[in-house]
Amino acid sequence: KSANGGRATVGGNVSAPLYDFGRLQSLIDWRTRLADAAKMGESISQERVALEVVNTALDRQRYRLQSQVYQQQVRKMGCLVDALEQIVAADKGRTSELVQARKSLQQAELSRDQSMALVRQVEFTLRKFVGEQVSLNDSFVGALMATPDLAEVNRLIERHPEVLRARQEADALDSYAEAVKAGQKPQLNWQFSGNGGRSGEQTVRGWSAGVSVNVSLFNGGAQEAASMAAYKRAQSARTGLSQTVLDRQTRAAQLYDAAQTSMERARRYVSLLRDTEKVRLATFQQWSQLGRRSLFDVMSAETDHFSQRVAYVNALMDSAQSNASLRSVGEGLMSWARP
């Protein structure tokens, strides 16, 4: 708008792309997919926290079960100490056996107290994740005893947030490469301009419309280099996506083997525990009733039995943690835990 004495004029211009060989749409797709990839970062963080919470809860269950085993050993050793105190009251020559039994009792108490301390420490960590108001019971442990099918896990890997983010980033770079390529072609734009004015008593109006074409005649190879670089970046992102999937498939195979091995070890401990239970009962009877075994044999049989029980607990929890990690490698624990 301008004014000069009694003369005033007003003008305006409007222009927009008419045809750009898909450049603008490719740029929109690029930005949209980058935004979608950024959103996946939150899901990845949630998945990591979920796995850490589940593993921490499984550790709490591990130490709880261990403390129960050690408490049973404490009761067993306490009964043995009481019996030996009565024996020593009548036969001072067996005082060394009482000392040995008390030592085993103290060792069992130390192991129990250590496990209970670990339970408290793990609960502090759990409160950091789930807060004071959220109660995370151990009912989910049974569900994690079942090992998912490896082929199904590999199929679900494609749905994991990390893989989805990598795919979105690769798609975004593909769109950007297409935008760079389209930008090297002629760009058609439409234009419209109008103006109006008044000079004294006379009003003057005018307008014009047209199409413009922008063509780069020579750029020294800069556009070609930019296009090639964009396609190389897109190709690199596709390679990274394939590598991400391959890494997760390899990790899934390792976790599947670890879960199966731990569960097989737990099954063998069941059979072993039956035998150690028979051995400790027979050894105790032979020592207490027949005098054919020493107290050292009794202590050894008791210690071996309860050690195998702790090993059985560890094997079960190792299998559960491997199963949790295996599910996390697939579609994710968040998806599995969701009703």
KAJO-V252759 format. One record per residue. N is the residue number from 1. RES is the residue in three letters. D_CENTER is the distance of its C-alpha to the mean C-alpha in Angstrom with 2 decimals. Layout:
[[N RES D_CENTER] [N RES D_CENTER]]
//
This chain:
[[1 LYS 62.54] [2 SER 65.67] [3 ALA 69.01] [4 ASN 72.29] [5 GLY 75.27] [6 GLY 75.77] [7 ARG 73.35] [8 ALA 69.61] [9 THR 67.01] [10 VAL 63.40] [11 GLY 61.08] [12 GLY 57.53] [13 ASN 55.39] [14 VAL 52.40] [15 SER 50.47] [16 ALA 47.36] [17 PRO 45.94] [18 LEU 47.75] [19 TYR 46.03] [20 ASP 43.52] [21 PHE 42.32] [22 GLY 38.94] [23 ARG 38.10] [24 LEU 37.40] [25 GLN 35.29] [26 SER 33.22] [27 LEU 32.65] [28 ILE 31.61] [29 ASP 29.10] [30 TRP 27.77] [31 ARG 27.25] [32 THR 25.83] [33 ARG 23.15] [34 LEU 22.24] [35 ALA 21.91] [36 ASP 19.67] [37 ALA 17.42] [38 ALA 17.36] [39 LYS 16.35] [40 MET 13.17] [41 GLY 12.16] [42 GLU 11.98] [43 SER 9.74] [44 ILE 7.21] [45 SER 7.76] [46 GLN 7.68] [47 GLU 4.33] [48 ARG 3.45] [49 VAL 6.61] [50 ALA 6.42] [51 LEU 4.71] [52 GLU 7.23] [53 VAL 9.75] [54 VAL 9.83] [55 ASN 10.25] [56 THR 12.76] [57 ALA 14.51] [58 LEU 14.86] [59 ASP 16.34] [60 ARG 18.67] [61 GLN 19.80] [62 ARG 20.35] [63 TYR 22.59] [64 ARG 24.32] [65 LEU 25.34] [66 GLN 26.45] [67 SER 28.55] [68 GLN 30.13] [69 VAL 31.10] [70 TYR 32.57] [71 GLN 34.39] [72 GLN 36.02] [73 GLN 37.02] [74 VAL 38.48] [75 ARG 40.55] [76 LYS 41.75] [77 MET 42.74] [78 GLY 44.37] [79 CYS 46.54] [80 LEU 47.51] [81 VAL 48.47] [82 ASP 50.57] [83 ALA 52.34] [84 LEU 53.04] [85 GLU 54.41] [86 GLN 56.96] [87 ILE 57.79] [88 VAL 58.23] [89 ALA 60.49] [90 ALA 62.86] [91 ASP 62.17] [92 LYS 61.45] [93 GLY 61.03] [94 ARG 57.54] [95 THR 56.23] [96 SER 54.03] [97 GLU 52.19] [98 LEU 51.52] [99 VAL 50.16] [100 GLN 47.86] [101 ALA 46.61] [102 ARG 46.00] [103 LYS 44.00] [104 SER 41.74] [105 LEU 41.44] [106 GLN 40.42] [107 GLN 37.81] [108 ALA 36.30] [109 GLU 36.41] [110 LEU 34.67] [111 SER 31.82] [112 ARG 31.56] [113 ASP 31.66] [114 GLN 29.00] [115 SER 26.61] [116 MET 27.50] [117 ALA 26.92] [118 LEU 23.39] [119 VAL 22.82] [120 ARG 24.09] [121 GLN 21.99] [122 VAL 18.72] [123 GLU 20.03] [124 PHE 20.60] [125 THR 16.96] [126 LEU 16.07] [127 ARG 18.77] [128 LYS 17.29] [129 PHE 14.23] [130 VAL 16.14] [131 GLY 19.65] [132 GLU 22.92] [133 GLN 23.62] [134 VAL 20.60] [135 SER 21.13] [136 LEU 18.20] [137 ASN 20.14] [138 ASP 19.35] [139 SER 20.32] [140 PHE 16.90] [141 VAL 17.29] [142 GLY 19.79] [143 ALA 17.62] [144 LEU 15.09] [145 MET 18.14] [146 ALA 18.49] [147 THR 16.93] [148 PRO 16.20] [149 ASP 18.42] [150 LEU 17.28] [151 ALA 19.22] [152 GLU 17.62] [153 VAL 14.06] [154 ASN 15.49] [155 ARG 17.10] [156 LEU 14.11] [157 ILE 12.33] [158 GLU 14.82] [159 ARG 13.38] [160 HIS 9.81] [161 PRO 9.94] [162 GLU 9.79] [163 VAL 12.61] [164 LEU 14.36] [165 ARG 14.55] [166 ALA 15.94] [167 ARG 18.35] [168 GLN 19.48] [169 GLU 20.20] [170 ALA 22.11] [171 ASP 24.03] [172 ALA 24.85] [173 LEU 26.35] [174 ASP 28.28] [175 SER 29.74] [176 TYR 30.64] [177 ALA 32.37] [178 GLU 34.31] [179 ALA 35.32] [180 VAL 36.63] [181 LYS 38.54] [182 ALA 40.02] [183 GLY 41.05] [184 GLN 43.39] [185 LYS 45.41] [186 PRO 48.21] [187 GLN 47.12] [188 LEU 49.36] [189 ASN 49.78] [190 TRP 52.19] [191 GLN 54.08] [192 PHE 56.31] [193 SER 58.53] [194 GLY 61.17] [195 ASN 63.62] [196 GLY 66.34] [197 GLY 69.09] [198 ARG 72.25] [199 SER 75.36] [200 GLY 77.99] [201 GLU 78.62] [202 GLN 76.96] [203 THR 73.32] [204 VAL 71.65] [205 ARG 68.45] [206 GLY 66.68] [207 TRP 63.46] [208 SER 62.00] [209 ALA 59.10] [210 GLY 57.92] [211 VAL 55.26] [212 SER 54.17] [213 VAL 52.67] [214 ASN 50.82] [215 VAL 50.85] [216 SER 49.94] [217 LEU 52.76] [218 PHE 51.63] [219 ASN 48.56] [220 GLY 48.81] [221 GLY 45.86] [222 ALA 43.37] [223 GLN 42.16] [224 GLU 41.78] [225 ALA 39.79] [226 ALA 37.52] [227 SER 36.98] [228 MET 36.27] [229 ALA 33.77] [230 ALA 31.94] [231 TYR 31.80] [232 LYS 30.65] [233 ARG 27.72] [234 ALA 26.84] [235 GLN 27.23] [236 SER 25.01] [237 ALA 22.23] [238 ARG 22.72] [239 THR 22.57] [240 GLY 19.31] [241 LEU 17.89] [242 SER 19.27] [243 GLN 17.90] [244 THR 14.31] [245 VAL 14.83] [246 LEU 16.66] [247 ASP 14.14] [248 ARG 11.49] [249 GLN 14.47] [250 THR 15.50] [251 ARG 12.25] [252 ALA 12.48] [253 ALA 16.10] [254 GLN 15.54] [255 LEU 13.21] [256 TYR 15.71] [257 ASP 18.53] [258 ALA 17.17] [259 ALA 16.71] [260 GLN 20.17] [261 THR 21.74] [262 SER 20.65] [263 MET 21.91] [264 GLU 25.08] [265 ARG 25.59] [266 ALA 25.36] [267 ARG 27.96] [268 ARG 30.22] [269 TYR 30.02] [270 VAL 31.36] [271 SER 34.43] [272 LEU 34.74] [273 LEU 34.68] [274 ARG 37.56] [275 ASP 39.56] [276 THR 38.87] [277 GLU 39.82] [278 LYS 43.11] [279 VAL 43.74] [280 ARG 43.28] [281 LEU 45.47] [282 ALA 48.14] [283 THR 48.09] [284 PHE 48.52] [285 GLN 51.36] [286 GLN 53.09] [287 TRP 52.89] [288 SER 53.91] [289 GLN 56.51] [290 LEU 57.82] [291 GLY 57.28] [292 ARG 56.21] [293 ARG 52.91] [294 SER 52.23] [295 LEU 49.93] [296 PHE 47.85] [297 ASP 47.24] [298 VAL 46.22] [299 MET 43.79] [300 SER 42.32] [301 ALA 41.86] [302 GLU 40.26] [303 THR 37.88] [304 ASP 36.89] [305 HIS 36.25] [306 PHE 34.01] [307 SER 32.15] [308 GLN 31.40] [309 ARG 30.18] [310 VAL 27.70] [311 ALA 26.62] [312 TYR 26.24] [313 VAL 23.95] [314 ASN 21.79] [315 ALA 21.69] [316 LEU 20.60] [317 MET 17.77] [318 ASP 16.66] [319 SER 16.69] [320 ALA 14.75] [321 GLN 11.89] [322 SER 12.03] [323 ASN 12.14] [324 ALA 9.09] [325 SER 7.11] [326 LEU 9.48] [327 ARG 8.89] [328 SER 5.21] [329 VAL 7.01] [330 GLY 9.65] [331 GLU 10.01] [332 GLY 6.90] [333 LEU 7.25] [334 MET 9.03] [335 SER 11.46] [336 TRP 12.05] [337 ALA 12.83] [338 ARG 14.99] [339 PRO 18.64]]
//
